[in-house]
Amino acid sequence: MKRQIVLLLCLCVSIGLVSGQTTQVTGTVTSVEDGEPVIGASVIVKGTTTGTVTNYDGIFQLTVPQDARTIVVSYIGMRTQEVVIRPVMNILLESDAQDLDEVIVVGYGTQRKKDVTSAIARVGGDELASIASPSFDTQLAGRAAGVLVSTPNGVLGATPQFNIRGTSTMSSNSQPLIILDGVPLSSGDMGVLSGSSYNAMADINPNDIESIEILKDGAATAIYGSRAANGVVLISTKKGSKGNVRVSYDGYIGMASPTKTYDLLNAEQFVLINNEKRTNVGSSELAVYDPNGPDTNWNDYVYRTGFQQSHNVSAGGSSDKNTYYFSFGYTNQEGIVRNNNLERFNLKGDLTQEATRWLKIGLNV
């Protein structure tokens, strides 16, 4: 009997020790924006695999080790929080709206990305300015879903061919409507210079571009009417921002050369082939090779090593009631084919003055 009592006391003591090593924690996880419970939020003891998820009411119950100090609460689309453990907890999660609050330019103004319901693709200006190319429009290739950009020839600054969501016509022009800061641009075959179509987008400095939005469906392009049948490309340039004056410089210097040229005959080989031709037709008049004569490599008269350079200086800032942005750029590119050059000077100025609380005056050059 005494032995059974001792075993029972030992069992009670061991149960008490085990229960004393853990703590029961309960809490609620809600959203800061609307106060609604967050369903399925992950609640994990930091540094361990012990965890649970919240139920339909945002409530969780978790047994944590006694030496635990912090739990980690996370949910998709919300910022992860580390909270000190207490017996009863009320945790508020904030929306991680870095991507959802991105401003998208649409036909009738701007909207937050999460509010846009039409088909719009956005390309940031930083993605375009980091690539050395004659004009930014060729850099759009492969950067926007449903947008095909191809270059019809090797002329520097030539107008590329756009196809937004496939070919919409068999005989007419498939170029989209290009709008720069609210002003339509004309490109393509409307102006022809030296046998190549004029490209107004080649005159734009890629470093001055803030963003490019491509409107692809009928809901996004309806405001522009029939001109937007092939889509709309909205180009927004940089403007002054709040803060002190910020001066920046961007530039590069490089060269380009053909990786492989045509394997042409030299003078001796040309004479040999020519004599074989004459022999085959029964002619007795054969050509004579002169070792001291000219030996022309025609690749040197067609191709070259083209040097490229680009320099851009910009300054922007603001004061109490105005913002400003000015930039100057110079680009000079030589193609690998002779007589194929592009030289461009760019000067941009943007000034916005707050005349009254309800009136702003702006100048964009």
C-alpha positions in Angstrom: 0.0 0.0 0.0 2.8 2.4 0.9 4.5 1.6 -2.4 1.4 2.5 -4.4 1.0 5.8 -2.5 4.7 6.7 -3.3 4.2 5.9 -7.0 1.1 8.0 -7.1 2.8 11.0 -5.5 5.7 10.7 -8.0 3.3 10.7 -10.9 1.5 13.8 -9.6 4.8 15.6 -9.2 6.0 14.7 -12.7 2.7 15.9 -14.2 3.1 19.2 -12.3 6.6 19.7 -13.6 5.6 19.1 -17.3 2.7 21.5 -17.0 4.9 24.1 -15.4 7.2 24.1 -18.5 4.6 25.4 -20.9 2.2 28.3 -21.1 -1.2 28.6 -22.7 -1.6 31.7 -24.9 -4.7 33.0 -26.6 -5.2 36.0 -28.8 -7.0 37.6 -31.7 -5.5 38.8 -35.0 -7.3 41.7 -36.8 -6.6 44.0 -39.7 -5.7 47.7 -39.0 -7.6 48.9 -42.1 -11.1 47.6 -41.4 -10.9 45.9 -38.1 -12.0 42.5 -39.6 -10.5 39.3 -38.2 -7.6 37.8 -40.2 -8.4 34.3 -41.1 -5.6 31.8 -41.5 -2.8 34.0 -40.1 0.3 32.0 -39.1 1.3 32.3 -35.4 4.7 30.7 -34.7 7.0 30.8 -31.6 10.1 32.5 -32.8 13.0 30.2 -33.4 10.9 27.0 -33.2 8.4 25.1 -35.3 5.7 25.4 -32.7 2.8 27.3 -34.2 -0.9 27.4 -35.2 -3.2 29.4 -37.5 -6.2 31.7 -36.6 -9.8 30.4 -37.1 -12.7 32.1 -38.8 -12.9 34.7 -36.0 -9.2 35.5 -36.1 -8.7 33.7 -32.7 -5.8 31.4 -31.9 -4.7 29.2 -29.0 -1.1 28.2 -28.6 0.9 26.3 -26.1 4.3 27.8 -25.9 7.4 26.9 -23.9 7.9 28.7 -20.7 11.2 30.2 -21.9 9.7 31.6 -25.1 9.6 35.3 -25.3 8.3 36.2 -28.8 5.8 35.0 -31.4 5.9 35.8 -35.1 2.5 36.6 -36.8 2.4 36.6 -40.6 -0.2 36.7 -43.4 0.1 37.0 -47.2 -0.3 40.7 -48.2 0.4 42.0 -44.6 3.5 43.0 -42.8 5.0 40.3 -40.5 5.0 41.3 -36.8 7.0 40.0 -33.8 5.0 40.3 -30.6 6.1 39.8 -27.0 4.2 36.8 -25.5 1.4 37.6 -23.0 -1.4 35.3 -21.8 -4.0 37.3 -23.7 -3.0 39.1 -26.9 -4.7 41.4 -29.4 -2.5 41.7 -32.5 -3.1 44.2 -35.4 -1.6 43.5 -38.8 -1.0 46.3 -41.4 -1.3 45.8 -45.1 1.9 45.5 -47.0 0.8 47.8 -49.8 4.1 48.5 -51.5 2.9 46.8 -54.7 -0.8 47.3 -54.3 -0.5 51.1 -53.8 1.7 51.6 -56.8 0.3 54.4 -58.9 -0.8 53.4 -62.4 -1.5 56.0 -65.1 -4.7 55.4 -66.9 -6.5 57.3 -69.7 -8.4 59.5 -67.4 -5.9 60.1 -64.6 -4.1 57.8 -62.1 -5.2 54.9 -60.0 -3.7 52.6 -57.4 -2.6 49.3 -58.8 -5.1 47.3 -56.7 -8.0 49.4 -58.0 -7.2 48.9 -61.7 -9.6 46.4 -63.3 -8.7 46.8 -67.0 -5.7 45.3 -68.8 -2.8 47.6 -68.2 0.9 46.8 -68.3 3.5 49.0 -66.6 7.2 49.4 -67.2 9.3 51.5 -64.9 11.7 54.1 -66.2 14.6 52.7 -64.2 14.3 49.4 -66.3 14.7 51.4 -69.5 17.5 53.8 -68.5 19.8 50.9 -67.5 20.2 49.6 -71.1 22.2 51.2 -73.8 20.0 51.5 -76.9 19.2 54.2 -79.5 15.6 54.7 -78.2 13.6 53.4 -75.4 10.8 51.8 -77.5 12.9 48.9 -78.6 13.6 48.2 -74.9 9.9 47.3 -74.3 10.4 44.0 -76.0 9.8 41.2 -73.5 8.9 43.5 -70.6 5.1 43.6 -70.9 2.8 40.7 -71.3 0.8 40.6 -74.5 3.0 43.3 -76.2 5.2 42.3 -79.1 7.9 44.8 -80.2 10.1 44.0 -83.2 12.6 46.1 -85.2 12.0 46.1 -89.0 15.5 47.0 -89.9 18.9 47.9 -88.5 18.6 51.7 -88.8 19.4 53.4 -85.5 16.2 55.0 -84.2 13.9 53.3 -86.7 10.2 53.0 -85.8 9.6 49.5 -84.2 6.5 47.5 -85.0 4.1 47.1 -82.1 1.5 44.3 -81.8 -0.6 44.5 -78.7 -2.6 41.4 -78.0 -1.9 40.0 -81.4 -2.5 41.3 -85.0 -5.8 43.2 -85.2 -5.6 44.0 -88.9 -4.3 42.3 -92.1 -3.7 45.4 -94.2 -3.8 48.6 -92.1 -1.3 50.0 -89.6 -1.0 48.1 -86.3 0.9 50.9 -84.5 -0.7 52.0 -81.1 -1.5 55.5 -80.1 1.5 57.1 -78.4 0.8 59.8 -75.8 3.6 61.7 -74.1 2.5 63.6 -70.9 -1.0 63.9 -72.4 0.1 64.9 -75.9 -0.3 62.5 -78.8 2.8 61.7 -80.8 3.0 60.9 -84.6 5.4 58.2 -85.7 5.7 55.6 -88.5 5.2 56.5 -92.1 3.7 60.0 -91.6 7.2 61.5 -92.0 9.9 59.9 -94.2 13.5 61.0 -93.9 16.3 59.4 -96.0 14.1 56.4 -96.9 13.3 55.4 -93.3 10.2 56.2 -91.3 10.4 59.0 -88.7 10.3 57.8 -85.1 9.2 60.5 -82.7 9.9 58.3 -79.7 13.6 58.2 -80.6 13.8 61.9 -79.6 12.9 61.1 -76.0 15.7 60.7 -73.5 15.2 57.3 -71.7 16.6 58.9 -68.5 13.7 61.4 -68.4 11.0 58.6 -68.4 9.2 58.0 -65.1 7.0 55.1 -66.3 5.3 53.6 -69.4 1.8 52.2 -69.2 0.4 50.1 -72.1 -3.4 50.1 -72.3 -4.5 46.8 -73.9 -8.2 46.2 -73.7 -11.3 48.2 -74.7 -12.1 49.3 -71.1 -8.7 51.0 -70.8 -8.6 52.6 -74.3 -12.3 53.7 -74.6 -11.6 57.3 -73.7 -9.4 57.7 -76.8 -12.0 56.4 -79.3 -11.1 54.8 -82.6 -7.5 56.0 -82.5 -6.9 53.5 -79.7 -8.0 50.5 -81.7 -4.5 49.1 -81.6 -3.8 50.0 -78.0 -2.4 53.0 -76.2 1.1 53.6 -74.9 1.2 56.3 -72.2 4.6 57.8 -71.5 5.0 59.8 -68.2 8.2 61.9 -67.8 9.9 62.8 -64.6 8.9 65.8 -62.5 10.2 67.5 -59.5 9.8 65.8 -56.1 9.6 67.1 -52.6 12.9 67.7 -50.8 16.2 69.4 -51.4 17.9 69.9 -54.8 19.1 66.6 -56.1 21.7 66.5 -59.0 22.5 63.3 -60.8 24.7 62.2 -63.7 24.3 59.1 -65.8 26.5 58.1 -68.7 28.3 55.4 -70.5 30.9 54.9 -73.2 31.2 51.7 -75.3 31.8 50.2 -78.7 30.1 47.7 -80.9 31.5 45.5 -83.6 30.1 42.6 -85.8 30.6 39.2 -84.2 30.8 37.4 -87.6 31.3 38.8 -91.1 31.0 37.2 -94.6 33.8 35.0 -95.6 34.8 36.6 -99.0 37.4 35.7 -101.6 40.7 37.5 -101.7 42.3 38.7 -104.9 44.2 35.4 -105.6 41.1 33.3 -104.9 38.9 35.5 -107.1 41.3 35.1 -110.0 41.4 31.3 -109.5 37.6 31.0 -109.5 37.3 33.3 -112.5 39.8 31.2 -114.5 37.9 28.0 -113.7 34.8 29.6 -115.0 36.5 30.6 -118.2 38.0 27.1 -118.7 34.6 25.5 -118.2 33.1 27.5 -121.1 36.1 26.8 -123.3 37.7 30.3 -123.2 41.5 30.6 -123.7 41.7 34.1 -122.2 42.6 33.6 -118.6 43.0 36.2 -115.9 46.5 36.9 -114.5 47.0 37.4 -110.7 49.3 40.3 -109.8 50.8 39.7 -106.3 51.6 43.4 -106.1 48.0 44.5 -107.0 45.2 45.5 -104.6 43.7 43.0 -102.3 40.4 44.4 -101.1 38.5 43.1 -98.1 35.0 44.4 -98.8 33.9 43.8 -95.2 36.0 46.8 -94.2 34.1 49.0 -96.5 30.7 47.9 -95.1 31.3 47.2 -91.4 33.2 49.1 -88.7 33.6 49.3 -85.0 31.0 51.7 -83.8 31.6 53.9 -80.8 28.7 54.8 -78.5 28.4 57.4 -75.7 25.6 58.9 -73.7 25.7 61.6 -71.0 22.8 62.9 -69.0 22.7 65.5 -66.2 19.5 66.2 -64.2 18.5 68.4 -61.3 15.2 68.4 -59.4 13.8 69.6 -56.1 11.1 71.8 -54.6 10.5 74.8 -52.4 7.4 75.7 -50.4 5.1 76.2 -53.4 6.8 74.9 -56.4 8.6 71.8 -57.8 11.0 71.7 -60.7 13.0 69.3 -62.8 15.6 70.1 -65.5 17.8 67.7 -67.5 20.2 67.8 -70.4 21.3 64.8 -72.4 23.6 64.0 -75.3 23.7 60.7 -77.1 26.0 59.7 -80.0 25.8 56.2 -81.4 27.6 54.7 -84.4 26.1 51.6 -86.0 28.3 48.7 -87.1 27.3 49.5 -90.7 28.8 52.6 -92.1 26.6 55.7 -92.6 24.3 54.5 -89.8 24.5 57.0 -87.0 22.3 58.6 -84.3 23.1 61.9 -82.6 20.6 63.4 -80.2 20.5 66.4 -77.9 17.8 66.5 -75.2 16.7 69.4 -73.0 13.8 69.0 -70.6 12.3 71.4 -68.1 9.3 70.9 -65.8 8.1 73.6 -63.4 4.9 73.5 -61.3 3.8 76.5 -59.2 1.1 76.4 -56.6 -0.6 79.8 -57.1 -3.5 79.2 -54.6 -4.9 76.2 -52.7 -7.0 75.3 -55.7 -4.9 76.5 -58.6 -1.6 75.1 -59.9 0.3 76.4 -62.9 2.7 74.1 -64.7 5.2 74.4 -67.5 6.6 71.3 -69.3 9.1 71.8 -72.1 
